[in-house]
Amino acid sequence: MSVTLISNAQVVRPDGIVQEDVLLDGDTIAAVGDMAPDVRPDEIVDASGLYLIPGVIDDQVHFRDPGLTHKEDLHTGSVACAAGGITTFLEMPNTRPPTITVAALHEKLQRAAERCVVNFGFYIGATPDNLTELQQAERTPGIKIFIGSSTGSLLVDEQEALERIFAETRLPVCAHCEDEATVRANAAKLNGGSCYADHSRIRDHRAALIATRRAVDLAERHEHPFHVLHVSTAQEAEFLRSTSDRISAEACPHHLLFHTGDYERLGSLVQMNPSVKTPQDCAALWDALRDGTIQVVATDHAPHTKQEKSLPYPQSPSGLPAVENSLALMLNSVHQGRCTLEQVVSWMCEGPARVWQIARKGRIEPGYDADVVLVDLEQERTVRNEQQRTKCGWSPWHGETLKGWPVRTWVLGRTVFADGRVDETVRGKEVRFRQS
């Protein structure tokens, strides 16, 4: 177990940004600020001019493992995370087979322990008939429900099944909220759609708002903690302002930064579920983040191959990769005046740790895990497809120059990313949740 002293960094803490030293002792943050006189670190990192933030926690990724590993797998996804400053991910259950049993959940945890260079956790997926598995599940952040289109058995649209999940389980619930009946009706009107822009007409504002209202009603009536994934509309943001403290929500970089006008330029590369909406919706989501209505920024990293994405609509699959660039996109937004660095840390580090009750993560405080990231706010780099570590090998932000990048990432006190390289021998650990 090594001891690392990070000196002269601008440390981003809940009460502000302060230049101070941080001591990593093994897998723990041992001290912040004044150091004991007998400290003898194995390495001293001079972080003058750099900012030290907690490791980013991405609470919504799809790493396609098992079953769809030609697009991504747990190792390649975690490598991309490390390069992007993400030290912990929580992965969704729509793999093949889906993670809908306790046994499948435990198999995934074992697979990740062998392959992942950052920390990890996995949701268990709800189906219309796996209530017993949901009741018995532990070692998970919570239950994922697809209240809207999904594949296989993961669509839960019947009211009786939803009522039982919210009434008879204890774990927090999160959901993909798009109303299935509305989506199908819109698709029928457009004969299934004929161009990529039709995706936002089929998965429209109404589909998102109906399902979000429905899920929040269930959570409020049953007094169940509930997290709204990937909010995409101004109407949802306005509705969420009137909900109770048991309701939390998140936004994704693609819904903050892309809109329907980008289909002409990027085509299927900005096709995802929920769909991108209007520039006015983008602005409303930023407002909701700034006023605390939305508390988390996560990627919904959902890669597909270039060949798959090049299919004509509606055969083209929905989803895009983002873990490698999400922090840089948000840091670039700091320079553009959309937010502050402290807000980025709140939304990407502290917020997800609080929402999912993740133990010892999300802050730079003594006793917390030594998951930290050095950030150079002045570094400029251009996103290039050929440099992406995600297995799919492309980014919708290809060609964009961003200002502000992670330059060194520690996971449990070990350097996993530095000098542009990922140490693929590092292994993260299973996340622990306080509710478990």
Backbone torsions as a table, in degrees:
resi	resn	phi	psi	omega
1	MET	NA	120.4	-177.4
2	SER	-94.2	162.0	177.5
3	VAL	-117.9	126.1	-178.3
4	THR	-122.5	129.7	174.5
5	LEU	-105.0	117.6	174.9
6	ILE	-97.9	110.6	-172.2
7	SER	-108.0	148.6	171.5
8	ASN	65.7	19.9	178.3
9	ALA	-80.4	152.6	167.7
10	GLN	-84.7	102.7	-172.6
11	VAL	-89.2	124.7	-179.5
12	VAL	-91.9	110.0	-179.0
13	ARG	-120.9	167.1	-177.3
14	PRO	-57.3	-29.2	-177.6
15	ASP	-96.6	10.9	176.3
16	GLY	132.8	-173.5	-179.7
17	ILE	-107.9	124.6	-176.4
18	VAL	-134.5	135.8	173.6
19	GLN	-76.7	118.4	-179.7
20	GLU	-161.6	170.2	-179.5
21	ASP	-92.6	150.1	177.8
22	VAL	-130.9	130.6	-178.7
23	LEU	-108.4	122.3	174.4
24	LEU	-102.2	119.0	179.7
25	ASP	-116.7	103.6	-173.9
26	GLY	64.3	-127.1	-175.8
27	ASP	-95.7	12.9	-172.4
28	THR	-127.0	145.5	168.5
29	ILE	-75.4	110.8	-173.6
30	ALA	-86.2	-34.6	-176.4
31	ALA	-157.0	150.2	174.5
32	VAL	-134.3	125.7	-177.7
33	GLY	96.6	-124.6	-178.2
34	ASP	-66.9	133.5	-179.9
35	MET	-103.3	150.6	173.7
36	ALA	-64.3	143.7	-175.6
37	PRO	-64.0	-20.3	-176.7
38	ASP	-95.6	12.3	179.7
39	VAL	-66.6	128.6	178.0
40	ARG	-128.2	84.3	-176.4
41	PRO	-70.2	151.9	173.3
42	ASP	-75.7	-26.9	179.4
43	GLU	-144.4	138.5	172.6
44	ILE	-114.3	123.0	179.6
45	VAL	-107.2	114.0	176.4
46	ASP	-81.4	110.1	-175.7
47	ALA	-104.3	27.2	179.5
48	SER	-56.3	131.1	179.7
49	GLY	82.4	-2.4	-179.6
50	LEU	-111.7	163.0	179.1
51	TYR	-112.2	137.8	177.4
52	LEU	-108.0	121.6	179.5
53	ILE	-121.0	160.2	172.3
54	PRO	-62.8	154.0	175.0
55	GLY	-58.5	137.7	178.9
56	VAL	-68.6	140.9	175.6
57	ILE	-113.3	113.5	178.8
58	ASP	-99.3	110.3	-171.9
59	ASP	-92.0	11.7	177.9
60	GLN	-151.4	96.5	175.0
61	VAL	-132.5	158.6	175.4
62	HIS	-126.4	102.6	-176.6
63	PHE	-99.1	6.6	165.1
64	ARG	64.0	18.8	-171.7
65	ASP	-124.6	113.7	14.1
66	PRO	-93.0	170.3	165.1
67	GLY	100.8	-28.8	-177.5
68	LEU	-132.6	39.4	-170.3
69	THR	-75.3	0.0	170.8
70	HIS	-71.6	-17.7	179.1
71	LYS	-92.8	-38.8	-176.0
72	GLU	-171.2	160.5	170.3
73	ASP	-144.3	176.3	-174.7
74	LEU	-62.6	-36.0	180.0
75	HIS	-71.3	-52.2	-176.8
76	THR	-65.1	-37.7	177.1
77	GLY	-63.3	-40.2	-179.8
78	SER	-71.2	-32.8	175.7
79	VAL	-63.1	-44.4	176.8
80	ALA	-62.2	-38.6	175.8
81	CYS	-57.9	-49.1	-176.7
82	ALA	-57.9	-43.7	179.7
83	ALA	-66.7	-26.2	-179.3
84	GLY	-93.0	4.1	179.7
85	GLY	84.7	10.0	177.3
86	ILE	-92.1	118.5	-177.9
87	THR	-102.6	-10.8	178.8
88	THR	-144.7	133.4	172.9
89	PHE	-125.9	152.5	172.0
90	LEU	-119.1	124.0	-168.6
91	GLU	-108.3	146.0	-173.8
92	MET	-83.8	161.9	-169.4
93	PRO	-89.9	0.0	-173.2
94	ASN	-86.5	60.8	172.2
95	THR	-99.2	-174.4	177.9
96	ARG	-126.2	106.1	2.1
97	PRO	-74.8	160.6	-179.4
98	PRO	-72.0	156.8	179.6
99	THR	-86.5	83.1	-175.2
100	ILE	-123.8	6.9	175.2
101	THR	-131.1	158.7	176.7
102	VAL	-62.0	-38.6	179.7
103	ALA	-62.2	-44.1	178.8
104	ALA	-64.3	-38.2	177.2
105	LEU	-60.5	-46.9	-178.9
106	HIS	-66.9	-35.1	176.1
107	GLU	-63.2	-40.1	178.9
108	LYS	-65.5	-42.3	179.0
109	LEU	-60.9	-40.4	178.6
110	GLN	-66.9	-42.1	178.8
111	ARG	-61.7	-42.6	-179.5
112	ALA	-66.1	-38.7	179.6
113	ALA	-60.4	-29.3	-179.4
114	GLU	-85.1	-20.3	-167.5
115	ARG	-123.5	-21.2	-168.1
116	CYS	-91.8	134.2	179.6
117	VAL	-89.6	-4.4	173.8
118	VAL	-127.8	175.9	-178.3
119	ASN	-75.2	159.9	-168.7
120	PHE	-150.8	154.8	170.9
121	GLY	-153.6	161.0	-174.8
122	PHE	-137.5	132.9	172.9
123	TYR	-76.0	155.9	168.7
124	ILE	-103.1	136.5	-175.1
125	GLY	-90.0	142.6	176.2
126	ALA	-88.6	142.7	170.2
127	THR	-126.9	172.3	178.2
128	PRO	-63.3	-15.2	-172.4
129	ASP	-139.1	27.6	177.9
130	ASN	-115.4	35.0	-176.2
131	LEU	-56.8	-40.9	-179.4
132	THR	-61.4	-41.1	177.4
133	GLU	-62.6	-41.5	179.2
134	LEU	-64.2	-37.0	-180.0
135	GLN	-70.0	-30.1	-176.5
136	GLN	-91.8	-10.9	-173.1
137	ALA	-68.3	141.0	171.5
138	GLU	-145.2	-178.4	-176.5
139	ARG	56.8	39.1	-179.2
140	THR	-148.0	148.9	176.1
141	PRO	-68.6	-30.2	-178.2
142	GLY	167.2	-164.2	-174.4
143	ILE	-105.1	132.5	175.6
144	LYS	-105.6	128.0	176.4
145	ILE	-116.8	134.1	170.5
146	PHE	-96.7	97.0	175.4
147	ILE	-92.9	72.8	-171.8
148	GLY	155.4	-176.5	-171.5
149	SER	-57.1	134.7	173.6
150	SER	-152.8	177.1	179.1
151	THR	-105.4	158.2	175.4
152	GLY	64.1	-135.6	-172.3
153	SER	-96.4	6.2	-169.8
154	LEU	-84.8	-8.6	176.2
155	LEU	-74.1	124.4	175.0
156	VAL	-121.1	101.4	-174.1
157	ASP	-120.2	-15.6	-179.5
158	GLU	-77.5	133.3	-174.6
159	GLN	-61.2	-39.5	-177.6
160	GLU	-61.6	-42.7	179.0
161	ALA	-65.5	-41.7	178.5
162	LEU	-63.4	-42.5	178.8
163	GLU	-58.5	-42.6	-178.2
164	ARG	-68.0	-38.7	179.2
165	ILE	-62.1	-47.4	-178.3
166	PHE	-71.3	-31.0	-176.4
167	ALA	-85.1	-29.9	-166.8
168	GLU	-118.5	12.7	174.3
169	THR	-121.2	162.6	-176.6
170	ARG	-111.5	-22.8	-176.8
171	LEU	-71.2	151.2	172.5
172	PRO	-57.5	151.7	-180.0
173	VAL	-117.8	140.9	168.5
174	CYS	-128.1	159.5	-174.5
175	ALA	-149.5	146.5	164.9
176	HIS	-85.5	115.2	-172.2
177	CYS	-109.5	97.7	167.7
178	GLU	-143.0	126.9	-175.0
179	ASP	-70.3	120.6	-174.2
180	GLU	-64.3	-40.8	-178.8
181	ALA	-65.0	-39.7	179.6
182	THR	-66.8	-43.8	179.1
183	VAL	-59.8	-44.8	-178.4
184	ARG	-66.6	-39.7	179.5
185	ALA	-65.6	-42.6	178.3
186	ASN	-63.4	-41.2	179.5
187	ALA	-63.9	-39.3	179.4
188	ALA	-63.7	-39.8	179.3
189	LYS	-62.0	-31.8	-177.7
190	LEU	-100.9	12.2	-178.3
191	ASN	54.3	38.3	178.1
192	GLY	88.9	-12.1	-178.8
193	GLY	90.5	149.0	-177.6
194	SER	-130.3	-5.4	179.0
195	CYS	-144.4	161.7	-176.1
196	TYR	-59.8	-36.2	-179.7
197	ALA	-63.7	-23.2	176.5
198	ASP	-62.7	-21.0	-179.1
199	HIS	-58.8	-40.0	179.9
200	SER	-77.1	-18.6	174.1
201	ARG	-79.9	-33.1	178.6
202	ILE	-77.1	-49.0	177.9
203	ARG	-97.1	75.1	-168.1
204	ASP	-92.0	-176.2	-179.3
205	HIS	-57.6	-41.8	-176.2
206	ARG	-64.1	-41.0	179.6
207	ALA	-59.8	-42.2	-179.6
208	ALA	-67.8	-46.9	-174.8
209	LEU	-67.0	-42.1	-179.8
210	ILE	-58.1	-48.3	-176.9
211	ALA	-68.8	-38.0	178.5
212	THR	-65.0	-43.6	176.4
213	ARG	-59.8	-42.0	-178.2
214	ARG	-63.7	-45.6	-178.8
215	ALA	-68.1	-41.6	179.2
216	VAL	-63.9	-38.7	176.5
217	ASP	-58.7	-44.1	177.5
218	LEU	-60.0	-46.7	-177.8
219	ALA	-64.5	-42.5	-178.6
220	GLU	-67.2	-44.7	-179.1
221	ARG	-64.4	-37.3	-177.7
222	HIS	-96.5	4.9	178.0
223	GLU	52.1	50.1	-174.4
224	HIS	-114.0	129.5	176.5
225	PRO	-57.9	132.7	-174.1
226	PHE	-143.1	136.5	-178.4
227	HIS	-120.4	123.4	179.7
228	VAL	-87.8	115.0	-179.6
229	LEU	-78.6	152.1	172.4
230	HIS	31.1	65.9	173.7
231	VAL	-61.7	135.4	-173.5
232	SER	-127.3	-6.2	-173.7
233	THR	-127.7	153.2	174.9
234	ALA	-63.5	-35.1	-178.6
235	GLN	-64.7	-41.5	176.7
236	GLU	-63.0	-44.4	-179.8
237	ALA	-58.7	-43.5	179.4
238	GLU	-65.1	-42.7	177.7
239	PHE	-60.5	-41.9	-176.1
240	LEU	-66.9	-19.9	178.2
241	ARG	-64.0	-21.7	-176.5
242	SER	-100.4	7.5	-176.8
243	THR	-90.9	169.3	-177.1
244	SER	-81.5	175.8	-178.2
245	ASP	-69.3	-14.1	179.2
246	ARG	-77.3	-8.7	179.7
247	ILE	-100.8	127.5	173.9
248	SER	-124.6	169.1	-175.1
249	ALA	-155.3	163.9	179.8
250	GLU	-141.3	160.0	173.4
251	ALA	-125.4	158.3	-179.6
252	CYS	-114.8	151.3	179.0
253	PRO	-54.1	-36.9	-178.4
254	HIS	-67.8	-31.6	176.5
255	HIS	-79.9	-20.9	176.2
256	LEU	-82.4	-30.0	-167.6
257	LEU	-117.4	-20.6	176.6
258	PHE	-108.9	157.7	176.7
259	HIS	-149.5	-179.3	-173.5
260	THR	-61.8	-23.9	176.7
261	GLY	-68.4	-12.2	-178.2
262	ASP	-87.0	-9.0	177.3
263	TYR	-60.2	-39.9	-177.6
264	GLU	-60.9	-36.1	-177.6
265	ARG	-84.8	-39.1	-168.2
266	LEU	-116.7	-11.4	176.8
267	GLY	56.3	-130.9	-175.4
268	SER	-69.3	-12.7	179.9
269	LEU	-64.5	-20.7	174.9
270	VAL	-112.1	21.5	173.0
271	GLN	-87.5	117.5	177.3
272	MET	-152.2	168.9	177.6
273	ASN	-116.4	125.6	-7.6
274	PRO	-61.7	159.8	-177.7
275	SER	-72.6	160.5	169.9
276	VAL	-67.0	152.4	-177.6
277	LYS	-118.7	-145.6	-173.1
278	THR	-92.3	166.3	173.1
279	PRO	-57.4	-32.8	178.5
280	GLN	-65.9	-35.3	175.9
281	ASP	-66.8	-41.5	176.3
282	CYS	-55.5	-47.9	-178.4
283	ALA	-62.9	-38.8	180.0
284	ALA	-66.4	-36.2	177.7
285	LEU	-66.0	-41.8	175.4
286	TRP	-59.8	-43.0	178.3
287	ASP	-61.0	-41.5	-178.4
288	ALA	-67.6	-34.2	173.7
289	LEU	-65.6	-46.6	-175.8
290	ARG	-66.1	-31.7	-179.2
291	ASP	-94.0	2.9	174.6
292	GLY	89.2	-0.1	176.6
293	THR	-63.7	-40.7	172.2
294	ILE	-107.4	130.9	-171.2
295	GLN	-108.3	-13.5	-169.8
296	VAL	-132.5	142.5	167.0
297	VAL	-113.7	124.2	178.8
298	ALA	-137.3	165.6	-170.2
299	THR	-90.1	-33.2	-164.8
300	ASP	53.7	39.8	177.7
301	HIS	-51.9	116.1	-174.8
302	ALA	-143.5	79.6	-172.3
303	PRO	-78.3	149.0	169.2
304	HIS	-135.7	159.9	178.9
305	THR	-70.7	159.9	176.6
306	LYS	-59.4	-39.2	-179.8
307	GLN	-62.4	-42.9	178.4
308	GLU	-63.9	-43.7	-178.5
309	LYS	-69.0	-19.9	-179.0
310	SER	-81.8	-4.2	178.6
311	LEU	-65.3	150.8	177.7
312	PRO	-69.5	154.9	177.6
313	TYR	-75.0	138.9	9.0
314	PRO	-97.9	15.9	177.3
315	GLN	-70.6	-23.6	-178.6
316	SER	-65.6	134.0	-178.6
317	PRO	-79.3	155.2	179.5
318	SER	-93.1	140.6	176.7
319	GLY	132.0	154.3	178.9
320	LEU	-147.2	157.1	176.6
321	PRO	-85.0	147.3	-177.6
322	ALA	-153.5	-13.2	-170.5
323	VAL	-61.5	-31.0	-175.5
324	GLU	-74.3	-21.6	-172.6
325	ASN	-120.1	-3.7	-172.1
326	SER	-63.9	-44.1	179.8
327	LEU	-64.5	-43.7	178.4
328	ALA	-61.6	-38.7	177.3
329	LEU	-61.4	-40.0	179.3
330	MET	-73.6	-36.6	176.1
331	LEU	-65.4	-38.2	175.4
332	ASN	-62.7	-35.1	177.2
333	SER	-66.5	-29.1	173.5
334	VAL	-60.6	-47.1	179.8
335	HIS	-64.0	-29.1	-179.6
336	GLN	-83.4	-1.4	176.0
337	GLY	84.8	10.0	-178.8
338	ARG	-77.7	-25.6	-174.7
339	CYS	-161.8	175.2	176.2
340	THR	-106.4	164.8	176.7
341	LEU	-62.7	-38.9	178.7
342	GLU	-61.5	-37.4	177.7
343	GLN	-67.4	-39.7	177.1
344	VAL	-58.1	-45.0	179.2
345	VAL	-64.3	-39.4	177.6
346	SER	-61.6	-44.4	-175.2
347	TRP	-77.1	-31.0	-172.4
348	MET	-106.4	-13.4	-176.5
349	CYS	-123.5	-65.2	-177.2
350	GLU	-68.1	-42.7	-175.9
351	GLY	-58.5	-54.8	179.9
352	PRO	-64.1	-33.3	176.9
353	ALA	-64.0	-38.2	-180.0
354	ARG	-72.4	-47.4	-177.2
355	VAL	-59.8	-43.1	-175.2
356	TRP	-98.7	8.3	176.4
357	GLN	52.6	48.5	-179.8
358	ILE	-82.4	124.6	-175.8
359	ALA	-73.4	134.5	168.1
360	ARG	66.6	24.2	-179.6
361	LYS	-134.2	158.9	173.9
362	GLY	100.6	-4.6	-179.7
363	ARG	-143.0	157.9	171.0
364	ILE	-101.3	90.1	-178.1
365	GLU	-142.0	147.4	175.5
366	PRO	-55.4	135.3	-179.7
367	GLY	94.7	-15.1	176.3
368	TYR	-81.4	160.2	178.0
369	ASP	-62.2	146.4	-178.2
370	ALA	-82.6	59.0	173.0
371	ASP	-105.0	100.9	-175.6
372	VAL	-140.0	159.9	-175.7
373	VAL	-137.0	129.5	171.2
374	LEU	-88.7	132.3	-176.0
375	VAL	-121.5	133.1	172.9
376	ASP	-103.6	104.6	-177.0
377	LEU	-70.5	-15.3	-177.6
378	GLU	-99.1	-10.0	-178.8
379	GLN	-70.6	133.1	176.0
380	GLU	-113.4	131.8	176.4
381	ARG	-142.1	150.9	178.2
382	THR	-101.5	130.5	177.8
383	VAL	-69.2	127.2	-179.7
384	ARG	-127.7	132.6	177.6
385	ASN	-54.4	-44.2	-174.4
386	GLU	-68.5	-11.6	179.9
387	GLN	-103.4	0.0	-177.5
388	GLN	-72.6	136.0	178.9
389	ARG	-87.2	-20.2	175.0
390	THR	-59.6	144.1	-172.9
391	LYS	-63.1	-28.5	-177.8
392	CYS	-70.3	-22.4	169.5
393	GLY	75.4	26.4	177.4
394	TRP	-151.7	163.3	176.3
395	SER	-142.8	141.1	175.8
396	PRO	-68.6	-12.9	177.9
397	TRP	-96.3	14.5	177.6
398	HIS	-52.1	130.6	178.0
399	GLY	91.2	-9.9	179.5
400	GLU	-86.8	134.8	176.4
401	THR	-94.9	123.9	-177.8
402	LEU	-113.7	144.3	179.5
403	LYS	-110.7	118.4	-176.0
404	GLY	110.1	109.7	-175.4
405	TRP	-141.6	148.7	169.5
406	PRO	-68.9	138.7	-179.5
407	VAL	-118.3	-18.1	175.0
408	ARG	-154.1	135.1	-177.5
409	THR	-126.0	129.7	173.4
410	TRP	-109.8	135.9	172.0
411	VAL	-118.9	114.9	-178.2
412	LEU	51.3	42.4	173.9
413	GLY	85.6	-5.7	179.3
414	ARG	-104.7	137.2	177.3
415	THR	-71.8	118.8	179.4
416	VAL	-105.9	-21.0	178.5
417	PHE	-143.7	127.9	176.6
418	ALA	-165.2	150.6	177.4
419	ASP	54.0	33.6	177.5
420	GLY	77.2	8.1	-177.1
421	ARG	-125.0	146.2	175.7
422	VAL	-102.6	130.7	174.4
423	ASP	-83.4	102.0	-173.7
424	GLU	-79.2	2.7	175.9
425	THR	-89.4	-15.7	178.4
426	VAL	-66.7	146.7	175.1
427	ARG	-129.0	128.5	173.4
428	GLY	-78.7	-175.6	-178.2
429	LYS	-130.5	159.7	175.4
430	GLU	-60.7	133.4	179.0
431	VAL	-73.8	144.2	175.9
432	ARG	-106.5	138.2	-177.1
433	PHE	-114.6	137.5	-174.8
434	ARG	-67.3	-25.8	-178.4
435	GLN	-79.7	-11.7	-174.7
436	SER	-75.8	NA	NA
